[in-house]
Amino acid sequence: MGAWGAGIFENDGAGDFLVDLKHSPNGWSLIRQILDRAVEDEDESPTESEAAIAAAECVAIARGKPSSKPNPRAVDWCKTTPATDLSKLAPLALKAVRQVRASSELKDLWEGDEEWEEVVADLEKRLL
């Protein structure tokens, strides 16, 4: 059964991302790869874009700026896994979020949905 909600972790892409993150030997490297791919590939699938948004949220959490409705699994992972080089990851995360928000298949699926737009805009602000 799939998940489909406007929240950052209320979808299959983010759920799969959290599983991959938990089992990754180097989670911050995985986050960087996902964010790099989001910036470089305008043809990402909605699931890949969902993972990029979730990865960007992890960067925001690590910077001490979680959402008002944080995902406990993501928060726990960020607390137990020291971030590496947030000074480079934060701008990359911001660029990835802007890419997804401006031009992605995921954006097209959520076209006109104010809740999704607010969630992504809030993440963008927290990454600044």
C-alpha positions, 0 to 999 in steps of 0.5 A: 500500500502506498503513502500519499500525503503532502508532508515531507515523509508522507510518501513512498519515496521518503519511506524508502529513503529512510530505510536506505538511510538506516542501512547505509554504511555512510548515510551522509554520502547517500544524502549527498548522492540523492541531492546531487542527482536531484540537481543534475537530473531534471527528469527524476521520477516523483519517487526520486524527488520525494527522496531528495526532499526527505534528504534535504530535510535531514540536512535541515534537521542536522542544522538544528532547523527541523520542521514543525512536524518532524519525523522521529526516525529522521530526527533520531538518525540525525542525532546519532549520525554526526553530519559531515560538512554541512557547510557544503550540504546545505547549499546543495540541499537548497538547490535540490529543493528549488529544482524539485519545487520549480521543475519536476514531475513531483511538482506537476503532480502536486500542482495547485496543492497549497499544503504541498507548496507550503511544506516545500517552501518551509523547507526551503526557508529552513535551509537558507 
